């Protein structure tokens, strides 16, 4: 991964959610990349399977990347003693 691509990816993770979209040029400008460098880095990340690029200069994280980097789901709360007893008695 190139230095610009890793910088853009780190900035995108901080500024956008995994399910949201962002403009690579705007995110790149925040970290010191010009528009061309941001677009090249976004294209590199798209070729690597990290981003999907839209025709309107919007970028989205791929479903595969979201699945791998999603936070773990919270554990379900167990039912109380009373609910277990009533369920067993039926």
C-alpha positions as CSV (number, residue, x, y, z in Angstrom):
1,X,0.0,0.0,0.0
2,X,1.3,3.4,-0.9
3,X,1.9,6.1,1.8
4,X,-0.8,8.3,0.4
5,X,-3.3,5.4,0.3
6,X,-2.6,4.4,3.9
7,X,-2.9,8.1,5.0
8,X,-6.2,8.5,3.1
9,X,-7.5,5.2,4.6
10,X,-6.7,6.2,8.1
11,X,-8.3,9.6,7.7
12,X,-11.4,8.1,6.1
13,X,-11.9,5.6,8.9
14,X,-11.7,8.5,11.4
15,X,-14.0,10.8,9.6
16,X,-16.6,8.5,8.0
17,X,-18.5,5.5,9.3
18,X,-18.0,2.1,7.7
19,X,-21.5,2.2,6.3
20,X,-21.3,5.9,5.1
21,X,-19.8,7.5,2.1
22,X,-17.2,10.2,1.8
23,X,-15.4,12.3,-0.7
24,X,-11.8,11.2,-1.1
25,X,-10.7,14.7,-2.2
26,X,-12.2,16.4,0.9
27,X,-10.8,13.7,3.3
28,X,-7.4,13.9,1.6
29,X,-7.4,17.7,1.8
30,X,-7.7,17.4,5.6
31,X,-4.5,15.3,5.8
32,X,-2.5,17.4,3.4
33,X,-3.1,15.6,0.1
34,X,-4.1,17.5,-3.0
35,X,-7.0,16.5,-5.2
36,X,-5.0,14.4,-7.6
37,X,-3.1,12.6,-4.9
38,X,-6.4,11.8,-3.1
39,X,-8.0,10.5,-6.3
40,X,-4.9,8.3,-7.0
41,X,-4.9,6.9,-3.5
42,X,-8.6,6.2,-3.6
43,X,-8.2,4.4,-7.0
44,X,-5.4,2.3,-5.4
45,X,-7.7,1.4,-2.5
46,X,-10.5,0.6,-4.9
47,X,-8.2,-1.7,-6.8
48,X,-7.2,-3.4,-3.5
49,X,-10.8,-4.1,-2.7
50,X,-11.2,-1.6,0.2
51,X,-13.3,1.1,-1.5
52,X,-16.0,1.3,-4.1
53,X,-15.8,4.5,-6.1
54,X,-19.0,6.1,-7.5
55,X,-19.3,8.3,-10.6
56,X,-20.0,11.3,-8.4
57,X,-16.6,11.2,-6.7
58,X,-18.1,9.5,-3.6
59,X,-16.4,6.5,-2.0
60,X,-17.9,3.7,0.0
61,X,-16.2,0.9,1.9
62,X,-16.8,-2.5,0.2
63,X,-19.1,-5.0,2.0
64,X,-16.1,-7.3,2.5
65,X,-14.1,-4.6,4.2
66,X,-17.1,-3.7,6.4
67,X,-17.6,-7.3,7.4
68,X,-14.0,-7.8,8.4
69,X,-13.6,-4.4,10.2
70,X,-17.1,-4.1,11.9
71,X,-17.1,-4.0,15.6
72,X,-18.3,-7.2,17.3
73,X,-22.0,-7.5,17.9
74,X,-23.1,-7.1,21.5
75,X,-23.9,-10.3,23.3
76,X,-27.6,-11.0,23.9
77,X,-28.7,-10.7,27.4
78,X,-29.8,-14.0,29.0
79,X,-33.4,-14.3,30.1
80,X,-33.9,-14.1,33.9
81,X,-34.6,-17.0,36.2
82,X,-38.3,-16.4,36.1
83,X,-38.5,-16.6,32.3
84,X,-36.5,-19.8,32.3
85,X,-38.8,-21.5,34.9
86,X,-42.0,-20.5,33.1
87,X,-40.5,-21.6,29.7
88,X,-39.6,-25.0,31.2
89,X,-43.0,-25.5,32.8
90,X,-44.8,-25.3,29.5
